Amino acid sequence: MKVILREDVANLGKSGELVTVKDGFGRNFLLPRKMAVLATEQNVRQLEHERAVISARNVKLKGAAEEQAKKLGAVKVTIRRKVGEQDKLYGSVTVLDIAEALAAQGQSVDRRQLHLAEPIKATGQYEVELRLHREVTAKIKVEVQAEA
């Protein structure tokens, strides 16, 4: 089934691209969520017209993401957890914990934008990548401290 993506879909393509997907994925996931439209002759012509609109929207989103990245570049998050021997945490610090700490500081960030290779399991300072746009990333400093 050939569809035209209306939004960026991970591991599939960017908005405005013509892609081939399996029938079930297109019919049951992409089309009902309005993430794609069928690639009919009329829709392909309309796509050509909308590419300029899509690119202008992407430029605007990228600009907003760059501004947010500048603000978040100076942010430092401190998380306190109970520790055991050798400064190892009971449990771990995950992207959800970091997102909640950012929200407490007034920064609105979706936890899916935070990318942490593996959960933090020891005290110390870490840098966590925040992907705001496909071309814009920011680094947030996260400090994990022992709870007194």
N, C-alpha and C positions, 0 to 999 in steps of 0.2 A: 504494500500500500504506500503510495507516495503522498506525503503531507508537507505543508508549508508551516514551519514553526512560527508561532506568534511570540514566544518567550524563549529565553535561553533554557535549554534542558541539558543537565549534566550528562556527560558521556554520549550525547547525541548530536547537538549542534547549537548554533546561535540563532537568535531571532531573525526571521527573514530567509532562512535557508530552506532549500527544497531537499528533503531527506526521504529515504525509503525505510519503513519500519514494518514489523510484523503486523498482520491484520489485527490481532487481539490487543496488542499494545496501543495501536492507534485508535481502535474502536472503543476500548474500555478505559483507557487512561488519558490519552492526549486530547481527543475530541470532546469528551464530556467536561473536562476541566478548561476547555477553550485555550489550551496551550498550543493547538495546531488546528489547521483547516485542511480539508481535502485539496489535493493539487489538481483542480479542474482547470480547464482552459481560461475561464473567466477569473478564477482566483490567481492564476499565474500572472495575468495581465494586471490585476489589481496589486499584486505584490510588487511589480516593477514600479508602480506609482507610489506605493507606500515605503519603498526603500529609503527615500529621502527623509520621510517623516521618522522612520525608525532610527536612522543615523543621527538625526538631530536630537532625538530623545536620548540616545546613548551618550552623546556629547554632554548633554545636560546632566544626566545621571553621573557621568564620570567627573564632571566639575564638582558636583555636590559631594561625591565620595572623596575627592582630593581635599576639600575643605574639612570634612570630618576626619580625614587621616591626619591633617595638621593638628587638629584639636586633640586627637587621641594619642598622638606621638609624645605628648608631654605628660600623659596620664600615668600615674603609678598606683597599682592596686596592692594593698596589703591584706593578706588573709591569715588569720590565726587559727591554728589547729592544735589538738593534743598530740604530743610526741612521746615516743618511747626511747629506747636505747639508740645511740648513734644518730640522733636527730631524725629518726624515721617516723613518719606520720602514722597514726591510727587511721586507716582509710586512705583516701587520696583527695587531691584537688582536681576537679574536672572543669571542662568548659562551662558547665552550668554554674558552678561556684564562682567562676571568674565573671560570667555574665551578670550574676546577681550582685557581685561587688561593684561592677561598673554601674549597674542601675542604681545602687545606693549612692553613688557619686554623681548621679544625674546624667550619665551617658547612656543613651538608648542604643543597645547593640543586641542583635539576634545571636543566640548561642551557636547557630549553624555557620555564622561568619567566622567564628573563632576556630583556629586549627592548632591542635595540640597533638603531637605525635603519639604521646602516651600520657596517662594521668601522672600528675606530680605526686611523688611519694616521699619526698624529703624536704627539709627546710632549705631555704636559700633564695637566690634571685634567679628569675627565669624571664625569657622573652617569649611572648606568645604572639603568633601571627594572626592578624585580623584582615580577612579579605572582604573589602567593602565593595569592590567592583572587580570584574575579571582582569582589569589592568591596574588596579589600585590596591595596594596592601599597606598596612600599618603595623608597627611593632609596639606592643604594650608590655611594660615592665610589671612583672608580678613578683611580689616578695611574699614568701611563706615563712611565718614566724611561729615560734613555739608559744602556746597559750600558757599564761602564768598561773 
